[in-house]
């Protein structure tokens, strides 16, 4: 086997948790050429990665936006055809579907390979394109372990678990670019796509008001769509939401003395970089998607209905019952534990 295609399209947290697969495969097969199919929004993090021989960027959302309207339908179809041509121009010894959804099944189906591998309990009918079905995964297994177990079928070594990050600017370099105070700093990551995963706004404001006593600058980070939400929270500190590329985000997180975050993609990036995280979990399960590694603190209210994995809830007590005092105490603990 000389060349494989990894299919892991989105979102940021999923992509970050897949990085150990690169290290696992290259440890055992350093000659292996690895291509990675990823969605446009997350491609910036993987560009220039020394372990990825080619990045296949799937502009899925752009295609869908264009084909919805008659005037731009032709542009959308042309964009889709261009991606398919790029994908079909390569031949692979194996394709590994680490997404397990309809959108990844389309990529797997179109890829030229005699061996198409994925788990037997992948969703949305995505298993129909597979030539090799792995035993069903345990849904309560951490995502990082799940992906590594899939990579093992291609000869990847599951231990040690390493997160090979692509080159990115240092914290001091980002500090110079953006006019930030010198690191280290505390980083808050309050935004996420699921409303049920949001910690109450008053909790963030109260927590921010306590940070001045720690003697560390406070930075808030998030994506372009989070700017309005975070602007309402950032009563203290600097709001960088929508102002950082993914690699600049990695640089900011590398300079964090500690990170406080809800269950969202940048949380996984912080953990991958090795920064201690105070993670606030409600409707989701930290044993499945919590910050991977040692030195983190996961806070949960411990309600019997949690985790429910619901995106809507009339009474989201699983997060509202986590108090600012509890979060601040956990933050001080991780800062003390990681003091140079």
Residue pairs with C-beta under 8 A, 6 or more apart in sequence:
1 29
1 32
1 93
1 94
1 154
1 155
2 31
2 32
2 33
2 93
3 32
3 33
3 34
3 35
3 53
3 90
3 91
3 92
3 93
4 25
4 32
4 33
4 34
4 35
4 92
4 93
4 94
4 95
4 96
4 154
5 35
5 36
5 37
5 56
5 90
5 92
5 94
5 95
5 96
5 111
5 113
6 18
6 21
6 22
6 34
6 35
6 36
6 37
6 96
6 98
7 36
7 37
7 95
7 96
7 97
7 98
7 99
7 104
7 107
7 108
7 111
8 14
8 15
8 18
8 36
8 37
8 38
8 98
8 99
8 104
8 147
9 37
9 38
9 39
9 42
9 58
9 60
9 99
9 103
9 104
9 107
10 38
10 39
10 41
10 42
11 41
11 42
11 265
12 41
12 42
12 45
12 246
12 265
12 266
12 268
12 269
13 264
13 265
13 267
13 268
13 269
13 289
14 99
14 143
14 265
15 38
15 42
15 45
15 46
15 265
16 45
16 163
16 265
16 268
16 269
16 272
17 143
17 144
17 147
17 268
17 289
17 292
18 98
18 147
19 163
19 164
19 165
19 272
20 144
20 147
20 148
20 161
20 162
20 163
20 164
21 96
21 98
21 147
21 148
21 150
21 151
21 156
22 34
22 49
22 51
22 52
22 164
23 51
23 162
23 163
23 164
24 148
24 151
24 152
24 156
24 157
24 158
25 32
25 34
25 151
25 154
25 155
25 156
26 32
26 34
26 51
27 156
27 157
28 155
28 156
28 157
29 155
29 156
33 53
33 54
34 51
34 52
34 53
35 52
35 53
35 54
35 55
35 56
35 90
35 92
36 46
36 52
36 54
36 55
36 56
37 56
37 58
37 87
37 104
37 107
37 111
38 46
38 55
38 56
38 57
38 58
39 57
39 58
39 59
39 60
39 61
40 57
40 58
40 59
40 60
40 61
40 62
41 61
42 246
43 55
43 57
44 245
44 246
44 247
45 166
45 246
45 247
45 250
45 269
46 52
46 55
46 166
47 55
47 166
48 166
48 167
49 55
49 164
49 166
50 164
50 166
50 167
51 164
54 90
56 83
56 86
56 87
57 83
58 83
58 107
59 79
59 83
60 103
62 76
62 79
63 76
63 79
63 80
63 83
64 76
65 72
65 76
66 72
66 73
66 75
66 76
66 79
67 73
67 76
67 77
67 80
84 110
87 107
87 110
87 111
88 110
88 111
88 112
90 111
90 112
91 112
91 113
92 111
92 112
92 113
93 113
93 114
93 115
94 113
94 115
94 116
94 117
94 154
95 108
95 111
95 113
95 115
95 116
95 117
96 117
96 118
96 150
96 151
96 153
96 154
97 104
97 105
97 108
97 116
97 117
97 118
97 122
97 126
97 129
97 130
98 104
98 118
98 147
98 150
99 126
100 118
100 119
100 122
100 123
100 124
100 126
101 122
101 123
101 124
101 126
102 124
102 125
102 126
104 126
105 122
105 124
105 125
105 126
105 127
105 128
105 129
108 116
108 118
108 126
108 129
108 130
109 129
114 131
115 131
115 132
116 129
116 130
116 131
116 132
117 130
117 131
117 132
117 134
117 150
117 153
117 154
118 126
118 127
118 130
118 132
118 133
118 134
118 150
119 127
119 133
119 134
119 135
119 136
119 137
119 146
119 150
120 127
120 133
120 134
120 135
120 136
121 127
121 136
121 137
122 130
127 133
132 153
134 149
134 150
134 153
137 146
137 149
137 150
138 146
139 288
140 285
140 287
140 288
141 149
141 288
142 287
142 288
142 289
142 290
142 292
143 288
143 289
144 161
144 292
145 158
148 156
148 158
148 161
149 158
151 158
152 158
161 292
161 293
163 272
163 273
165 250
165 272
165 273
166 247
167 247
168 247
168 248
168 250
168 251
168 254
169 177
169 247
169 248
169 250
169 251
170 251
170 254
170 255
171 183
171 184
171 251
171 252
171 254
171 255
172 182
172 183
172 255
173 251
174 180
174 244
174 248
174 251
174 252
174 255
175 181
175 182
175 183
175 255
177 248
178 240
178 243
178 244
178 248
180 217
180 219
180 238
181 217
183 255
183 256
183 257
184 216
184 255
184 256
184 257
185 216
185 217
185 218
185 219
185 255
185 256
185 257
186 211
186 214
186 216
186 217
186 218
186 219
186 256
186 257
186 258
186 259
186 260
186 331
187 218
187 219
187 220
187 221
187 252
187 253
187 256
187 258
187 259
187 260
187 270
187 275
188 204
188 207
188 208
188 218
188 219
188 220
188 221
188 233
188 237
188 259
188 260
188 261
189 220
189 221
189 222
189 259
189 260
189 261
189 262
189 264
189 266
189 267
189 270
190 198
190 199
190 204
190 220
190 222
190 226
190 229
190 230
190 233
190 261
190 262
191 198
191 222
191 223
191 226
191 229
191 230
191 241
191 262
191 264
192 198
192 262
192 263
192 264
193 264
194 283
194 311
195 311
195 312
196 282
196 283
196 310
196 311
196 312
196 313
196 316
196 319
197 262
197 263
197 264
197 282
197 283
197 284
197 319
198 262
198 319
199 262
199 280
199 319
199 320
199 322
200 319
200 320
201 232
201 233
203 320
203 322
203 323
203 324
203 327
204 233
205 233
205 235
206 324
207 260
207 324
207 327
207 328
207 331
208 218
208 233
208 234
208 235
208 236
208 237
209 235
209 236
210 324
210 328
211 218
211 236
211 237
212 236
214 331
214 332
214 335
216 257
217 237
217 238
218 236
218 237
218 238
219 237
219 238
219 240
219 252
219 256
220 230
220 233
220 234
220 237
220 238
220 239
220 240
220 241
221 240
221 241
221 244
221 249
221 252
221 253
221 266
222 229
222 230
222 240
222 241
222 242
222 266
223 241
223 242
224 241
224 242
225 242
226 241
226 242
227 239
227 241
227 242
229 241
230 239
230 241
231 239
231 241
240 252
244 252
249 266
249 269
250 269
250 273
253 259
253 266
253 269
253 270
253 273
253 275
254 273
254 275
256 270
256 275
257 275
257 335
257 338
258 275
258 276
258 277
258 278
258 331
258 334
258 335
258 338
259 267
259 270
259 275
259 276
259 277
259 278
260 277
260 278
260 280
260 327
260 331
261 267
261 270
261 277
261 278
261 279
261 280
261 291
262 279
262 280
262 281
262 319
263 279
263 280
263 281
263 282
263 284
263 286
263 289
263 290
267 277
267 279
267 291
268 289
268 291
268 292
270 277
270 291
271 277
271 291
271 292
271 293
271 296
272 292
274 293
276 295
276 296
276 297
276 334
276 335
276 337
276 338
277 291
277 296
277 297
277 334
278 296
278 297
278 299
278 327
278 330
278 331
278 334
279 286
279 290
279 291
279 296
279 297
279 298
279 299
280 299
280 319
280 322
280 327
281 290
281 298
281 299
281 300
281 306
281 307
282 300
282 301
282 306
282 307
282 316
282 318
282 319
282 322
283 306
283 307
283 308
283 309
283 310
283 311
283 313
283 316
283 318
284 307
284 309
285 307
285 309
286 298
286 300
290 296
290 298
291 298
295 334
295 337
295 338
296 334
297 330
297 333
297 334
299 322
299 326
299 327
299 330
300 306
300 318
300 322
301 317
301 318
301 319
301 320
301 321
301 322
303 317
303 318
303 321
305 318
306 318
308 318
